[in-house]
Amino acid sequence: MKLFLMTTALTVAMAGSAFADAAAGKTVYAANCEKCHGADGAGKAAIASMFKVTMKPLGAAVKGKTDADVAKDITQGVGKMKPVKISDAQVKDVIAYVRTLK
């Protein structure tokens, strides 16, 4: 019985840490992503023009991508976007937030 309770408690504790927090992701996004991608994820025209790129709205850009694909884009960069140096937990939070964008 003790083993069952300890296993259950450990499982619940581990599951709780696996969930991303979109609200925390919004804060990380504002500090690290908003300057180029804009508050609404639509991209800033001046930045796109400066880098000679077309920025898809992030909400549309992440559709059809797995979390692993989006995490790779964030941590390794994509196109002219440089990698973002944030923790793994922050990456998960940002992904959760970006998935709320239209």
RATAHU-V824980 format. One record per run of one state. SS is the DSSP state (helix for helix, strand for strand, loop for the rest). FROM is the first residue (numbers start at 1). LEN is the number of residues. If there is no record, write none. Layout:
ss=[SS & SS]
from=[FROM & FROM]
len=[LEN & LEN]
This chain:
ss=[loop & helix & loop & helix & loop & helix & loop & helix & loop & helix & loop & helix & loop & strand & loop & strand & loop & helix & loop]
from=[1 & 2 & 19 & 22 & 33 & 34 & 38 & 45 & 52 & 58 & 63 & 67 & 77 & 78 & 79 & 81 & 82 & 88 & 99]
len=[1 & 17 & 3 & 11 & 1 & 4 & 7 & 7 & 6 & 5 & 4 & 10 & 1 & 1 & 2 & 1 & 6 & 11 & 4]
